[in-house]
Structure formats: structure tokens, C-alpha cells
Amino acid sequence: MTKNLIDPYNKLNILIKYGKGSYVYDQNDKKYLDFVSGVAVLAFGHCHPKLVDTLNKQSLKLWHTSNILRTMENELLAKKIVNRSFANSVFFCNSGAEAVDTGIKMIRKYFKDKNEKNKYRFIVAEQGFHGRTIGAISAGGQEKLIKGFEPVLEGFDKVKFNDISAVENSISENTAAIFIEPIQGEGGIIPASKEYLINLRKLADEKNLLLFFDEVQTGIGRTGDFLSFEWAGIEPDVVAVGKGLGSGFPVGACLAKGNVSSALTVGSHGTTLGGNPLGMAIANKVLDEMDQKFLNNIKKVSSYFLEKLKDTVFKNKDSLNLVRGRGLMLGLKCIVSNKVFQEVLASNGLLTVTAGDNVIRLLPPLTVNKKEIDEAINIINHSVNKMNKNVGFFKHNKEYEKV
Ligand SMILES: *Cc1c(COP(=O)(O)O)cnc(C)c1O
């Protein structure tokens, strides 16, 4: 590890050299099954030949123009997203947090423009996560995100997640929008119930509020639907996406209904690199490859994975509590420490991510196959068994590498 990096991360001490498909390889060519996928980013795994080809071709054609000029890649991607979603228009940026900030700004300006100047507050969820900009941490629901960075933005009212009456009770004349993740990711893979999502839409309509979903982790196929809320049969007004959209290339987007997006008038918002042709070319290819057949396959493969995980939990009740999530966004709530379990899994060749509520996140590439899932299940079972036999071991941090 180097002191030259500003490194506010709890890293695994594995130096990755290269990746292919669902696997990465370290400096000793040790192979790991990668169920981190760059934290739900690598929809098509590592170095997918079609994406490599797209990037190579675009790199010879056009990298960057700024938003002073039009590009085909940019307009084509917007059209594709509009064609397959609730949105009428799209703003492109470089990350999830920027997409979130865009949504917050858009919604505030929408009400200002309508001359409802007192409507600026957002109802957000406890344990919510929306990224690391000052706007995104203000909307976040975890104390650790804002500690030391105060004062944060004014206007975010935190309520219990999945509790419709908590939302209802905190609506005031100043409320502009309800803003949540349809499945809380960093919070511990906690899905909103279908009923909750439907009731949020109803409440927003009744009270003249906008509904804003953070689909940065859940969106772009991760749950087996293009956008995860589709499962509930409702439509929000604004959605932030990121992560999977570029499958490893930095791209974010804020999707909105036309009446809301028109608030972002000339000069009111912008980005230098957002919407650049390299990112757009990749995202275009991602969407082309992610057709209905691809999404159906995610549903099939993920239900296989979920059944196997349920079985694993059932057989290991002393170490594992439960499994939850949808599609290929699954979480194992642990009884043993999730951090220690993550390290044991890694030492046995399976990379995972921790989350809140003592959860291990399993976020394979969306191209994962049954054979790789079987391999992951074997490593999980094997790791739990080893841990059970060495309970004392895991109390002392550094020792588990020997297991
Ligand atoms: C990762 C994430 C973000 C932030 O995305 P960045 O690209 O890291 O800025 C926002 N919201 C959710 C739900 C996320 O999972």
C-alpha cells in the first residue's frame, strides 16, 4: 500500500493486474471470482470483447468535444434511454453522485420556476446512500457520511425506510419531492416493498410532490429489469443512474419527465466531460447488448443463485442470518463479522463487498453463468465451514489468512 494515495477506503490487500469476464487475477496470477464487479458497475464483466472493440473504434474517431458542440453518440444514447424508459429527456454526467446532484437541482428549480418557491425540501430515507458530493451526502441517511463536513445542504428530512406513514407524517408545505433508493445498496441490500413504492407514487400525486429514485446501483439491468422500479408498475418523475451504464467507463445520467427537465434551462447547469463520445459510445453498446432476452436471462440466473443462497443460509444458521435482494443485487446478512467473512471469502477466491447491517453484497457481472454461481456457492459454503471450525481465530484480525 502506498502513502502517495489519498486512500479513504477499507481496501482488501490484493493487487489486481488484469481481469477477464467474471474473474480478476492478482500479481501472482492468483484467480478470483469477482462478485464485486467494481461495486455493481461491470454489467458485462471485465474486458468484454464487444465493449473493448467499441472503445477501440471510438478512440480512433472522437474523444471529446465539450457540450458546445453536438455529437451523434450523445443524441443516440439519449434517444435509446427515452425509448425504453419513463423519461422524456436525459442529462449526461460522469458519475452517480453528479446524477443525484442534477436531480436535486432540477427539482428545486422546477418548483421555483412554477412560482412555488417555498417547495425545496426532500424526504429521504434513513440509511440511504446517494454518493459523496456535498449534495449527495446531505441527502444520505448515514451519520458517518456527513461527520466533519458540516454544514451540509439544508432541506433533507430523514424518515424510516419502507414506512409509508413516516413519509406521510413528514410532508409539509415545503416538501418538493420524495427521494429514495428502490433497493438500499450501501445500507445493506434492503428492498423497498412493492406496496411502499406504489404508495409513494400515490402520495406524491395527492400532495403535488415529485418522486425521485436513485437507481445508480439498482438500475441498468442489475435487478433483471432495465430500471428496478418497473417491477412495481409505477413511474417516478426523476431517476439518477450511473454505475452499470458505462459497465466500467465513467458515465452517469439523470432521467426525467419533460415537465421537470425543462427546468434546466440554458446556462443553469452543465459539465465539461459529461456526455463525451467515449463514454457515450460504450453506453450505447451496453444498451444494445442489454435487450429483453439478456434481462430475462438475469432473472433466470439470479433466481438460481437466490435458491442456492437460501439453501446455504439454511445449512449455516450459526453464521448466516438471511439472504435478500433482487436480481443480481443480493445480500447475505451475517452473524459472524461481515468484514472478516469478506476477507475469508477473498482468501478462498471469491471477491465480495460489505454493506451496512452486517451484510455481504454479492454483485456478479450480469453476464455471470450457472457454473460460476456454483463455484461461488462452493466457496461460500467452504468458507463458512472453515470459519465455524475456527471461531476463536476470527476474533484476532490478521490470523484468518491462514484458514
Ligand atoms: C454508488 C452510488 C452512488 C454514487 O455513485 P458515484 O458514481 O460513486 O458517484 C449514488 N447512489 C447510489 C445508490 C449508489 O449505489
The ligand as a Gaussian input file, in Angstrom:
#p B3LYP/6-31G(d) Opt

LIG

0 1
 C      -22.661000       4.273000      -5.952000
 C      -23.890000       5.024000      -5.662000
 C      -23.953000       6.423000      -5.834000
 C      -22.754000       7.258000      -6.178000
 O      -22.221000       6.978000      -7.402000
 P      -20.725000       7.514000      -7.743000
 O      -20.523000       7.100000      -9.151000
 O      -19.825000       6.850000      -6.764000
 O      -20.744000       8.974000      -7.557000
 C      -25.170000       7.044000      -5.631000
 N      -26.251000       6.339000      -5.271000
 C      -26.239000       5.013000      -5.095000
 C      -27.481000       4.288000      -4.726000
 C      -25.045000       4.307000      -5.260000
 O      -25.011000       2.985000      -5.045000

